[in-house]
Each structure stands twice: as structure tokens, then as C-alpha cells.
Amino acid sequence: TLESSAAAQSNDSQQQQPTPFVEDPAERLKWTNFLELTYASFTKDTASSSASSLGGAAGAESISSASSFLSTSATVSAGSPATELPLKLPVTDKLKEHGEVRCTAFVARPVSYNEIVKESSQDTLATSKHIEKDLLRTLPSNVCFSHAYSTGVPRLRRILRALAWLYPDIGYCQGTGVVAATLLLLMEEEDAFWQMTTIIEDYLPACYYTSTLLGVQADQRVLRELLPECAPDIDALLREHDIELSLITLHWFLTLFAGVLPVRILLRVWDQFFCEGSIVLFQTTVAILKLHEAELKSLENTAEIFNCLSSAPTRIGDIDCLLEALNSRICLPINQSTVTALRGRFTAALMADEGGIISIHSVPNLPKQKLNKRQIARSRFVISSLLWGSESNGVGGPGSPEDQEKAKNVRQTELLVTLRDAIHQIGRHFKQHDAKHSNIVLQADYGLESHAQDLEHYVQVARGRRRRVKALLDFERHDDDELGFRKNDIITVISMRDEHCWVGELNGLRGWFPAKFVELLDERSKDYSSAGDDSVNEGITDLVRGVFCPAFKEVFEHGLKRSHLLGGTAHPWLFVEEASAKEVEKDFNSVYSRLVLCKTFRLDEDGKVLTPEEILYRTVNLTHDAAHAQMDVKFRSLMCYGLNEQVLHLWLEALCSCED
């Protein structure tokens, strides 16, 4: 079983412990009785009381006494048996912060785990292939996750896919995989999933596991801000040797020390984490550094100091020393109010650096405090469906007009925020993978002057009318008049007179090369970038097809009514086809003539001679017609073509202005 493997894994670190971890039967009995009684009390109170109450004086008294028990530092530091963790975690979640109800996994759930697993298995997630790659890398030394047929692999796959489906803002993060795998060693699959949702929603900031890792990056800056006060000597040592501590500690925070600390020590640290909150991550890190302070001071080589810091958690032999340092005056400057204030400041600064906000001092610009969660659409009454149909946005049917309008506005805001985040992810991708785009500003300009220049930028041909090609194969230079290159090199074409041999320039050298070894780049009004070439960088494919296109499609699906009474299909592609035809009908004869001329004489190869509406009409009527592709495929390909031609924003304006 998975539970037995936890003990097997911890036996590897048994030799490092000066005294073995032996469970005291009396201590175990005390914890078992306490947790069972508390859990039963919560279950009874939740079933018999409303959501705003805790079930009378008896329930309040039990919660108060239980909270006092668990909030006692001595009790938590003494530890509890590892076999009690599956029962202990839901209770400690409920008792955190003096009995405040916080655990989303404990209260009545809107959907079941099986429903989420079913939805995630049917949905084509862009993160699925990344999850498959990391399943055997998560805990490779553990027998439950070492092979494809191991017991824990399918369970871990279901949990990670369910989390990626439930939290579209997060998708998949390697840190969640390590934490989920460790929880699977201690509890059942469904309990591990709901515990992960509690960690993501209640214990960590909302942007902790997002694609930008904004929350954990901010925590690294918070740690460096606190280090001079908690461990000034270590801070001075790191500055002297110019060591970036986040290169080491970011993994510690991301995995909550799972896979970093020995299992038995990890469970004691998690006792503190689930009782005190995320400040334990800072306290534990400072305590680990403090325990190795003397050893670090004795080292003079930067590489030795870095290696010592990297292996520091694995060399902790006495849990009591770690907990003593964690609860000592060394960590007194680390409190919840200080950490919260620093997190807000550094998160806003990081967002400003990435172009997410304009001013870090403006309250509305602060990062969002709650993650977006998907909802499973429930079936409606038959009569209601016949009368009002069904809408993908969940807004419709009977109800007060005020409630419908409010829900509609909230949904529209969510759609635009999701689309904006998808665009920012693509922008950050180009900044990270192409040096010439490292200084671009991701803050959008919504002014009228900028809008008026969109069409002017579109019609501009490539600067200097230069022709460039991309190498498809390696070509080795043998003679002085030849031009050698490697695959994916970008070559400037000097002459294309000969059909088979072209003359080009690369890195200051000129020469001829076989024309069949290269591919002509389409750079009309745009410049080629390897970051946007899916044959060079596969990441752009996941961002565009897996993140941007679904977000863009949701915008078009908003408000589409699917009436079962009339039948038929409702899809954004049908609207795009009709709207593009309406735009062309305004001046059909002129448009048709230009389309024929462009196709006959290939006029559109050298410059933009067609309007965005004409390109939209031509693309709609030529995309996938021969293959009879599905409408989803057509719509996605249309979005990709619009992005590549830099006319998608102009198409959107034309489609939105089509009122007929």
C-alpha cells in the first residue's frame, strides 16, 4: 500500500537520526481520542447548523478548547504519530487561527471528486503532456512512483489533472506534484486531492502556483528582506560571495519541503505548517540556515558554500534542534502581519516589472486574492430549458433582472481577465526567449491615438523590403563562394535570380546556397522571431493553442443560446462565417475583384493590399474546407492565422461592430 511506503522511505534517513522515532502508545491514544471526538463534533455541528453558525454552545466550546489545545506551541512541537495524519489534517485545517472555519475541503463541496476526475479526463488540457513527463520524476526513489505500473502513478495522474482542470489559472506546477505525491503516501486519493485544494486556496497566496510563480518569487524577496534581521551573519556571508539564495530556497517553498527534508522530519514541520500557516516556511528556512551557520562561516569557497546550502536540509539529524530554532527568538521577527505586508509589496513590484500593473501604489492594481475555479454545469429543469434554452455562461432563465445583470457583468469580467492573462503569458514568452523583445512593454495602450494607428501599422510592408529565409537543414561550407549555415539560422537573401541557388548573407559572410535547404519567411509588416516559431520553440504552441485560443473562444461563446426547442448547433465559427460575409457584402463587387487579382497575380506576396475584413473573409472560406474539419479546429486555426498576420485585434473590432 501507499501508506507502508512512507515508512519504507523514512527508513532511508533512519541512520541520520541520533534517536529513532518511536511512537509512544499513550501519546498515540491521546491524539486518536482527541481527533476522533473533534472530528465527530464538527460533523455533527455542520449537519445540524446553518453555514453561519457552528451548532450551539457545545460546538463552540469544543472548538474553543480544541483550538487552544492545538495552538499550544509545546503540543505541536511535541509532534503527533504519523499514522494520525489522514485524520489530523482536516481537523487542524478547521482549527487554524483559533477555530476559524477555513478548510474548503471540510465543508459541503459543490462537486464531488469523481465528477472533477470525469471532467478532467474528458477535457483536452494543454498541461496533460507535462504531467505525463513528470509522473515518474516526482519521487523516483519511491517504489510507488518509480515505474509506469506503480500503484501511485495513476492516482497522482488523476489528482494533478483534476487540479489543472479545477484551477485554470494554475494548470500544472511541478511543486504541486511533489506535495500531492507525498500526501498520497499518507492518505487516500480523494483526501489527498481535497487537502491539496486546501493548501492552494487557504494556506498559500493565490498566485503561488501560477505559470509565472509570482507568489513564490515574492516569498523569496520576503525571505531576503527578513534574513538581515533574523540571521545577519548569514546574510553578510551571502552578500560577500554574491550568492542568490532564491536559487536554492525557491524549491523548498514550492514543495513545502517535501522531497527536501527527510520524511519523518517533514511531518513534524507540516504539523507546524498546518497549524500556524505559511509563515512556517520562512521560520523553517531561517532555522535550517541558522543550524548550519558555523559550518558556512568556516567555508571560504563560493562553490562550497552553495553546495552546503543546497544539502543543508538533508543533513538535519535532530528534529528537536530544528524545532527549537524554529520556535526561538531567532524567528520572532517573522510574524503574519509582517509577511503579509511584505508579500503585497513585493508581489506588486514583480507585477509592475512584468507589465501587469502600472503603479505599485494603486490598490486596484494589487494581485488578485482568489483563484478562478471551474464549475460543473448542472442540468436544469426541462421546461426551463425549453423556454430559455441553455447558455454556456450559466446566465439565463428565470430570476430577478438585477441578479441576472450582476451575474452577467461578473462573468464578462472573468472572461476578459482570463484573456488578458493569456495575452500576457505570450508576451512574457517572447521576452524570455528572444533578446530583442526583452524590453517590450506589456501594458496595453487603450487610447484613441494608438487605436487610430492600428490600420497604419498593418499596411506597412517589411522594413527595407528585405527577404529573409530560415535554414531547414545544416549546410557545410566547402568553397569560399559558399555560405554555410546550421538548421534554424536566419539568412538575409541578396539575390533570388537562380531558381536553385540563391545568394545570401549570414554573420557578415556572403555566398550561394541551395534554395531547397531554406524556407522563405513571411515578414510583411512583421519581423521573424524564433520564440514564435513552433518548429523551434514548442512552448509557443502550448500557450497559443492551449491557453489563448480557449480563452478567446470563451469570449465568443458568452451569450450564445442553445435552444433545445429549435434544435441546431450554436458555435462561434458560425457567427464568424456570417459576420465576415456581412462585411464583404457591403462592397461585394470590389472585394471580389481584388480577391481574384491577388490570387491570379500573387499581389499579396509583397505587401498588404487586402483589408483585414477581406483577409478574414478569404481565410474563413479557405480554411480546412477540403479536409472537412470540425468547427473547433477551424476556429482555432483562424485565431492562429490572425495572430501570425497581426490582424486578430482588427478582426475582433470588425466582428464586434457587426450588429446584424
PyMOL commands that set and color helices and strands:
alter all, ss='L'
color gray80, all
select helices_A, chain A and resi 2-11+14-16+25-48+56-71+73-78+82-99+113-122+128-134+152-166+174-184+189-203+214-230+232-240+246-254+263-276+279-291+293-298+302-310+313-315+319-326+329-331+336-353+363-365+382-388+401-433+435-437+448-452+454-459+463-465+515-517+530-532+539-557+572-585+588-601+603-605+612-622+631-645+648-656
alter helices_A, ss='H'
color red, helices_A
select strands_A, chain A and resi 390-391+467-471+490-495+501-506+509-514+518-520+561-562
alter strands_A, ss='S'
color yellow, strands_A
deselect
rebuild
show_as cartoon
